[in-house]
Amino acid sequence: MDVRYVVAAAALIVAATSLLVTAVVLMRMAELTRRLNELSETLREVERVRQQLQERLRELEEALRETTGASAGCTVPPGVRAIAYILPSRACTPEWRERYGDRIYFYVYANLSVYRSYVEEDFRAISMVYNTVIIIVPADDTKLYYSNLKLLDSIAAEQGLRIMWALLPKWKYGTEQEYLVPGTRMNRLVLSVMDFLSQLNSTWRIAVWYGWIDRMDADDVLSFYNSLPDRLKPLYAAWIDQPFVRVAVDLAAKDPPFLVVTELYSEDALSAYSNLLPCQMVVTGYHGARTPKEWLEGISRKLQLIRGADRAIGVWIFYDINDGHGEEYAAFRPEWGAIPDPFRMQVVSLSKPP
């Protein structure tokens, strides 16, 4: 047989084999593409159903509030274990305090996507002990601000955490107190931020800060709540710091239909005011801990003073070292390699699964 025919035949066989392999690969790729498309469609359907269920839940909460009276508007699930959070522990610097007057402006002027891995690392540690993260933010309206809040929501959802937003009105469009007055620019700004937060998947509550030495009136808080759109009322909470606890005392006499968050740090304050309302969260912390054991011992004494069955508990704060405030209430330090659990009184290694 002519060698040329043999070579040609071999070439044809190789070409045919290549075509066959290519066809098989293309078929498999087509099948994978089809399956991916089907999976994407299924995920979209699951998300659609989830959104419908979430909306239905909010409708039912509102219906319950209207049917059974104002006090039914406040429901706190048992076992709320929360911790406050501002700056990522591995990117904590005094820059934001020094440049903008408050570290919380990190969420207005930083591009949080640059710090995403740090926040993810922090939220993973948080999820090993807590089920709720309290994120402290100012009221603002820049595109970067809204995208940062959305990213925080996404990271929290990935770690199975719900969010309580602690909203400090600040002074973007007027004095801070003006948020209480319907129709003012500050009021419209706060409502706009609350509306945006209400649409995020991980939002549990939106706690708006109240407290000025020259203005301490529970009626201010009640009037603000009553002025809210119905869709926001189930999410609203009043955040009251220890110096203004008299407002919480006055609110207790009026049976408010919303959660009241009280920051209480001294032993006297914890003993006297931790059981003011049936719908109350107590936020406390321990200053200056250098080891997880020291922090656990210090916070244990505080928690033992909190009265009230199934009281919602918040810890101040995940990390605040070198943040420009110098408070040093950190409940966690990266160098510890572990996070202390104040509810089971043990130190949880970060190498362990949640």
C-alpha positions in Angstrom: 0.0 0.0 0.0 1.2 3.5 -0.8 2.6 5.2 2.3 0.8 8.4 1.2 -2.5 6.6 1.5 -1.6 5.3 4.9 -0.6 8.8 6.1 -3.7 10.3 4.6 -5.9 7.7 6.3 -4.2 8.2 9.6 -4.8 11.9 9.3 -8.4 11.4 8.5 -8.7 9.1 11.6 -7.1 11.7 13.8 -9.3 14.5 12.4 -12.4 12.4 12.8 -11.4 11.6 16.4 -10.7 15.3 17.1 -14.1 16.1 15.7 -15.7 13.5 17.8 -14.0 14.7 21.0 -14.9 18.3 20.1 -18.5 17.3 19.6 -18.6 15.4 22.9 -17.0 18.4 24.7 -19.5 20.8 23.1 -22.4 18.5 24.1 -21.2 18.4 27.6 -20.7 22.1 27.7 -24.2 22.6 26.4 -25.5 20.3 29.0 -23.6 22.1 31.7 -24.9 25.5 30.4 -28.5 24.1 30.5 -28.1 22.9 34.0 -26.6 26.2 35.1 -29.4 28.1 33.5 -31.9 25.8 35.3 -30.1 26.3 38.6 -30.1 30.1 38.1 -33.8 30.1 37.3 -34.4 28.0 40.4 -32.4 30.4 42.6 -34.3 33.3 41.2 -37.6 31.6 42.0 -36.4 30.8 45.5 -35.4 34.5 46.0 -38.8 35.6 44.7 -40.6 33.3 47.1 -38.4 34.5 50.0 -39.2 38.1 49.2 -42.9 37.3 49.1 -42.7 35.5 52.4 -40.8 38.3 54.0 -43.4 40.8 52.8 -46.2 38.6 54.0 -44.5 38.4 57.4 -44.4 42.1 57.7 -48.0 42.4 56.7 -49.0 39.9 59.4 -46.9 41.8 62.0 -48.7 45.0 61.1 -52.1 43.2 61.2 -51.3 41.8 64.6 -50.4 45.3 65.8 -53.6 46.8 64.6 -55.8 43.9 65.8 -54.4 43.4 69.3 -53.4 46.9 70.2 -50.2 48.9 70.3 -48.3 46.8 72.8 -48.4 43.8 70.4 -46.3 45.9 67.9 -43.2 45.1 69.9 -42.1 41.5 69.8 -38.6 40.4 70.6 -37.6 36.8 69.9 -36.0 35.0 72.9 -32.3 34.6 73.0 -31.2 37.8 71.2 -27.4 37.9 71.5 -26.0 41.0 69.8 -22.7 42.8 69.6 -22.0 46.4 68.3 -19.7 46.8 65.3 -18.1 49.8 63.6 -14.6 49.5 62.1 -13.1 46.3 60.8 -10.7 45.0 63.4 -7.8 44.6 60.9 -8.4 48.1 59.4 -9.1 50.1 62.5 -7.4 53.5 62.5 -8.2 56.9 64.1 -8.4 58.4 60.6 -12.2 58.6 60.4 -12.5 60.2 63.8 -9.7 62.7 63.1 -10.9 63.7 59.7 -14.7 63.6 60.0 -15.4 63.9 63.7 -16.7 60.4 64.2 -15.5 56.9 63.3 -19.0 56.0 62.0 -18.3 58.2 58.9 -16.2 55.2 57.7 -19.5 54.0 56.1 -19.9 57.3 54.3 -16.4 57.9 52.9 -14.7 54.5 52.7 -15.2 52.1 49.9 -16.2 49.1 51.9 -15.6 46.6 49.1 -11.8 47.3 49.7 -12.3 46.0 53.3 -14.7 43.2 52.4 -12.4 40.3 53.5 -11.8 42.0 56.8 -15.5 42.4 57.5 -16.1 38.8 56.4 -13.5 37.6 58.9 -15.0 39.7 61.7 -18.6 38.5 61.0 -17.4 34.9 60.9 -16.0 35.3 64.4 -19.1 37.1 65.5 -21.4 34.4 64.2 -19.6 31.8 66.4 -21.1 33.5 69.5 -23.8 36.0 68.5 -26.9 35.9 66.3 -27.2 39.7 65.8 -24.8 42.4 64.8 -25.5 46.0 65.8 -24.0 48.3 63.1 -23.6 51.9 64.1 -24.1 54.3 61.1 -24.8 58.0 60.6 -27.7 59.3 58.5 -26.4 60.1 55.0 -27.3 59.7 51.4 -24.3 59.3 49.1 -24.1 56.5 46.6 -21.0 55.1 48.4 -22.9 55.1 51.7 -25.9 53.1 50.3 -23.6 50.6 48.5 -21.7 50.1 51.8 -24.9 49.3 53.7 -26.0 46.9 51.0 -22.6 45.1 51.2 -22.9 44.8 55.0 -26.3 43.3 54.5 -24.9 40.7 52.1 -22.0 39.7 54.4 -24.3 39.4 57.3 -26.6 37.1 55.3 -23.7 34.9 54.3 -22.9 34.4 58.0 -26.5 33.9 59.1 -26.5 37.1 61.1 -29.4 39.6 61.4 -28.7 43.3 61.7 -29.9 45.9 64.1 -28.9 49.2 62.5 -28.1 51.9 65.2 -28.8 55.1 63.3 -27.3 58.3 64.6 -29.0 61.1 62.8 -26.0 63.5 63.0 -26.3 66.8 61.0 -26.2 66.3 57.3 -29.1 68.7 56.6 -29.6 70.6 59.9 -29.3 70.1 63.6 -29.5 66.5 64.8 -32.7 67.1 66.8 -34.6 68.2 63.7 -35.0 64.6 62.6 -37.9 64.5 65.1 -39.8 67.2 63.3 -41.8 65.9 60.3 -41.1 67.6 57.0 -37.6 68.9 57.9 -34.7 67.9 55.7 -33.2 65.9 58.6 -36.5 64.1 59.1 -36.7 63.3 55.4 -33.1 62.0 55.4 -33.7 59.7 58.4 -36.9 58.4 56.9 -35.2 57.8 53.6 -32.3 55.8 55.2 -34.8 53.8 57.3 -36.8 53.0 54.2 -33.6 51.8 52.4 -32.6 49.7 55.4 -36.1 48.2 55.7 -35.7 46.6 52.3 -32.4 44.8 53.1 -32.7 41.1 53.8 -30.8 41.0 57.1 -32.5 44.0 58.8 -34.1 43.1 62.1 -34.5 46.5 63.7 -33.6 50.1 63.0 -32.7 51.8 66.3 -32.7 55.6 66.1 -30.6 57.4 68.7 -32.2 59.9 71.0 -30.7 62.0 73.8 -29.8 65.6 74.4 -29.1 67.2 77.8 -31.4 70.2 77.0 -34.2 68.0 75.6 -35.3 64.9 77.5 -38.9 64.1 76.7 -40.4 60.7 76.1 -43.2 62.4 74.0 -40.6 63.3 71.4 -39.9 59.6 70.9 -43.5 58.6 70.8 -44.4 61.4 68.4 -41.6 60.3 66.0 -42.8 56.7 66.1 -46.4 57.8 65.4 -45.2 59.9 62.4 -43.5 56.9 60.8 -45.1 55.2 57.7 -46.8 52.0 58.8 -44.3 49.8 57.0 -41.5 51.2 59.2 -43.2 51.0 62.6 -42.5 47.3 63.2 -38.8 47.8 62.6 -38.3 51.0 64.7 -36.5 51.0 68.0 -35.5 53.9 70.3 -31.8 53.9 71.2 -31.2 55.7 74.6 -27.8 56.0 76.2 -27.2 55.8 79.9 -27.1 59.6 80.6 -30.6 59.9 79.1 -32.1 56.8 80.8 -34.8 59.1 82.4 -36.4 59.1 78.9 -36.7 55.3 79.1 -38.2 55.5 82.6 -40.8 57.9 81.2 -41.5 55.7 78.2 -42.1 52.8 80.5 -45.1 54.6 81.9 -46.6 55.0 78.5 -46.3 51.4 77.3 -44.5 52.1 74.0 -45.3 49.7 71.1 -41.6 49.5 70.0 -38.3 48.1 71.3 -36.4 50.4 73.6 -32.6 49.9 73.6 -30.9 51.2 76.8 -27.1 51.5 77.1 -26.3 50.8 80.7 -22.7 50.4 82.0 -22.5 51.2 85.7 -23.6 48.5 88.2 -26.2 50.9 89.7 -27.7 51.7 86.3 -27.9 48.0 85.4 -29.6 47.1 88.7 -32.0 50.0 88.5 -33.0 50.2 84.8 -32.4 46.8 83.1 -36.1 45.8 83.6 -38.0 48.9 82.8 -40.0 47.6 79.9 -41.2 44.2 78.7 -39.8 45.1 75.2 -36.2 46.3 76.1 -32.7 45.5 75.0 -29.9 46.1 77.4 -26.5 47.0 75.9 -23.5 46.9 78.2 -19.8 46.3 78.0 -16.5 45.9 79.9 -13.6 48.3 79.7 -10.0 47.6 79.3 -9.8 43.8 79.0 -6.4 42.5 78.0 -7.3 38.8 77.7 -10.4 36.9 76.9 -10.6 35.6 80.5 -10.4 39.1 81.9 -13.2 40.2 79.6 -15.4 37.2 80.5 -15.0 37.8 84.2 -15.8 41.5 83.8 -18.8 41.1 81.6 -20.2 38.3 83.7 -20.6 40.6 86.7 -22.5 43.0 84.4 -24.8 40.4 83.0 -25.7 39.0 86.4 -27.1 42.4 87.3 -29.5 42.5 84.3 -33.0 41.6 85.4 -35.9 40.3 83.3 -36.6 37.0 81.7 -35.3 36.5 78.2 -34.0 40.0 78.1 -32.4 40.9 74.8 -28.7 41.5 75.3 -26.2 43.7 73.4 -22.5 43.9 74.0 -20.5 47.0 73.4 -18.3 46.5 71.3 -16.6 44.0 69.0 -13.4 46.0 68.5 -12.5 49.6 69.1 -8.7 49.7 69.7 -6.9 52.6 68.0 -10.2 53.9 66.5 -9.7 57.5 67.7 -12.2 57.3 70.6 -10.0 55.6 73.1 -12.8 53.8 74.9 -11.3 50.3 74.8 -14.4 48.3 75.3 -13.2 45.7 72.8 -14.8 42.3 73.4 -12.4 40.8 70.8 -8.9 41.2 69.6 -7.5 39.5 66.5 -4.3 38.5 68.4 -6.4 36.5 70.8 -7.2 33.9 68.1 -10.5 33.3 69.9 -13.7 35.1 70.8 -15.1 35.0 74.3 -18.7 33.8 74.7 -20.4 35.7 77.6 -23.5 33.5 77.3 -21.8 30.2 77.9 -18.8 31.8 79.8 -16.2 30.1 77.6 -13.5 31.1 75.0 -14.3 29.9 71.5 -11.3 29.2 69.3 -11.6 30.8 65.9 -10.3 27.6 64.3 -13.4 25.8 65.4 -16.5 25.7 63.2 -19.4 27.9 64.4 
